[in-house]
Amino acid sequence: MEGEIELIYEIGHISIIIASFLSLLSTGVFAFNLIGKYPFFSTLIKNFSKIGFFFVLISFLILEYAFINSEFSLDLVVNNSHTTKPLIYKISGLWGNHEGSILLWILILSFFTYLIAKSKSIKSSQFHITVLGIQNIILFLFCIFLLFTSNPFSRNIDPPLEGFGLNPLLQDPGLAFHPPMLYIGYVGLSVSFSFAIAILLNKKVEFDWFNYLKPWTLLTWAFLTSGIALGSWWAYYELGWGGWWFWDPVENASLMPWLISTALIHSITVTQKNNQFYNWTILLAIFGFSFSLLGTFIVRSGLLTSVHAFASDPTRGVFILIILALSTLIPLLIYGFKNTHRIDTKYFIFSKETGLLLNNIFLITSTITILIGTLYPLILETITGSKISVGAAYYNATFSPIMIPFIIIMAFAPFLGWTKTPKKSLLRNMLIIFALAFVSSFIIFKFNTTSVFGIICGYLSILLFFSVGFTFFKKLQNLKTLPLNYYGMLVAHLGLAIFLFGVTGEQFFKKESSSQIKINEVIAIGDYSVKLENVKNFKIDNYLSETGLFKITKAENFVGKIKSEQRFYPVEKTKTTEAGIFNFILSDIYITMGEGNLKDGWVVKAYFNPLVKCLWFGAFIMAIGGILSLLSKANRRYI
Amino acid sequence: MNPKSQRLIILFFFLTLLGLSTFLVLKSLEDNIVYFYSPTDINEKILSNEIDLSKRIRIGGLVKENSILKEGKKISFKIHDGIDEILVIYNGILPDLFREEQGIVALGKIENKNFSAIEILAKHDENYMPKEVSDMLKKNGKWKGKLN
C-alpha cells in the first residue's frame, strides 16, 4: 500500500516532466516552422498542446489528492495542511503556498493553450502555429521554474503524523477562490501577449487578427476585477483593520495589470474599428504580460514587505526575473525591428478616438506612478541601504489626481462619435449631465465634509451615473438592435460609478471610535451606540474562540445584534480577529474586539462605514459588464 | 485641423501630463516616504541629534520578554534588536500576532526618547517575521532561523 502511494507522486512528478517536454517539442515545431513550412506542423503543435494539458491536469489532481487525504509523505502537504482542517481548506491549501500556486498557474496556462489549440475560429494555420508556439515557450519556462526551484512533489523520508497547518488568515472562503481568479486573469494576459507577438511576427498585416485579442483580454479583465475585489473584501473582514485597500505592494501588483488590461481593451476597440492604435495595442499587450509577471515576481520573491508576503527564496526571484526580462526584452526587440507599420487616417479632436487615447494616457500614467511607488523602496535599499516604505499618502497624492480627469473623460466618452462629433450636441449633452450631477450630488451627499477630494469623488460618481443613464436613455428607441458588447460597456461603466459611490462613502464619511469597555458598557459611533452584552469562550473545529456579543441601538431603538471574535489556532499558534459586521443595505457597522478580561474590560474598535458595500458590488457589476461583452456575437466569434 | 498639428497638440498634452505627474510623484515621494530604523540606529540618532523629530518613522524589533504593560487602552512595551532597546507607547488594539519575542514594526514618532506609535504592524510571512526585522537580526548576528 505504502509503495503504491509513493508511486502516485512519482507519476505526478513525471507528468510535469512530460508536459515540459511536450512544450519544448511544440517550441521546436514553432522554430522549424520559421524555416520551412510543412502542413503537418499545425496538427503536430495542436496535438502536443492538447496532450500537454492532460499531463499537467494529472499532476495537479494527484497533488490535490495528496492534500485532501493529508498525505504527509509530501513536504508541501506537511508544511501547509493538517488533518483537522475543513475539506475546503484542504483543497485550497494546494494554492495557499508557493509550489502549489505555481502548479495552478501552469494548469491554467496549459488549459488556455489547450483552448487555443482547439479553436476553430483561427483560419490561418501559420498564425495558429505562432500563437501556440509562444504559449508553449511560456509554458516551458514555467515548467522548468517549477521543476528546478519549486518542486511540489518533493518528499520527506520520515513522514510526520501531523502537518503544520495552513496560515489561519488564509482559512477563509473568500481567500479560497481569490488566488485562482487572479491567476486566470494573470495567465489570460499571456494569451493576449502571444496573439500580439504572432501579429507582429507575421509579414503581412491582417487587421482582422486583432479580434482574437479582444475576448481573451475581456476574460482577463473580468477575472482580474473579481479577483482583486474578492481579495479586498477578504482583507476588509478578515484582517480586522477596517480598511479595504492598503496600497500594499502585493495589491499594487494586481492593480497594475488590471489598469494595463483596461487600457488594452479600449485600445483594441479603436484598432478593431478603424485600424488606429495598431502599434500601441501590440505594445500594451506585451506590457500587460510583463506586469503580470512583475506581479508574480513581487509576490514570490519576498523582496518587498507586505501583508501577503509568502515564502521568500532569492533563487526563485531571480528565475522569475529572468522570465520577465526575456518576455519583455525579446518582444520589444522584435517590435523595434519589425514594426514599420503606419496608418494615417484622420480623426478630429472631438472624437471617440481622442477620448480613448486620453483614456489610455491616463491609465498608463497612473500605472507608472504605482510602479514607481512600489519599486522605489526596493531601488533605494539596493543603492543606499536605507529601508523606507511608501504609504497610502503617496498614492493619494499621485494616483487620485490622475483619476479625476480620467473619470471626466469617461463621462464624456459615450457622447463622442467615431472620427467626428458635432460640437453643438456634444456641448448640450455635457452641460445637461454636468448640471444634473452638480445638483444631485449635493442633495445626496450634503457634503458636510471639509475634504475637497471627498466632494470631487462624490460628484464624479454621480456624474458617471448620469452619463451612463443618459446614454441609455438616448438609445431607448433601438434597444433591441444594440449589440451585447455595447451593453457590456454601459454595465462596466455603471459598475465603476457604483464603486466610486462606495469610495466616497467609505473614505470621506466614515466614523470610527475605540475604547476599553466592560460588559454592559457602551461605545458610541455616529448616531449609533454599541453595547457589549457578553463575552463567551468556545472550542470549534480547529480553533478556540472568544466571542463578544454586541447590541446596536440608534436613539434607544433596537437595531440589531452582532458578534465579534478573537480566534486562537493552537496548531499554528496564531490568533486572528473575526470582525463583527452588522449589515445595512449598503453600509455597515464594523466591530473588532481586542484582548481583555472581566475586570478591565476589552478594547473595542467600532466603525460606521457608509456605502462600503458599493465597493465590491460595483466591482462585481464591472466584471459582469466584461462577461456580457465577452458573450456578444462580435467577440464570441473569435474565441 | 491637419494631422500634423493634431499630433503636436496630442504630444503637447502628453508632455504636460507627464511633467505634471513627474512633479506629483517626486513631491509626494519626498513628503511621504517613511524611513525604517532598528532600536540601535534610533538611539544613536537621538544621541547625535541626527533625526527629524517631526517626521514619522518606522522602527522594528522583537518584543522584549516581560516588558508589556497595560493600563486601560494605553499599552507600553520594549522592543529590542539583540543589542539595544527602546520603549514603545501605543493606544489601541494590538495586532493578532503580537506576543513576546515576536517581530513587529511600529509606525510613529520619537517623543522624549520613547517611541510613540500610531500603528503597530505584525505583518508577517509564513515564518511570522517582518522582513525588516529579520534582515536587522541577521545583520546583528542574532538571527536564530525560522521561528515556529
Interface residues (C-beta under 8 A of the other chain):
Chain A: N97 F164 N167 G240 G302 L304 T305 S306 V307 A309 F310 A311 S312 D344 K346 F348 I349 T354 L357 I361 F362 T365 I368 T369 I372 G373 Y376 P377 S386 K387 I388 S389 V390 G391 A393 Y394 A397 T398 P401 I402 S514 S515 Q516 Q566 E572 K573 T574 K575 T576 T577 T592 G594 E595 D600 V603 K605
Chain B: M1 P3 Q6 I9 I10 F13 F14 L17 L18 S21 L24 V25 K27 S28 L29 D31 N32 I33 V34 Y35 F36 R58 K70 G72 K73 G92 I93 L94 D96 L97 V105 K123 H124 D125 E126 Y128 P130 K131 E132 D135 N148
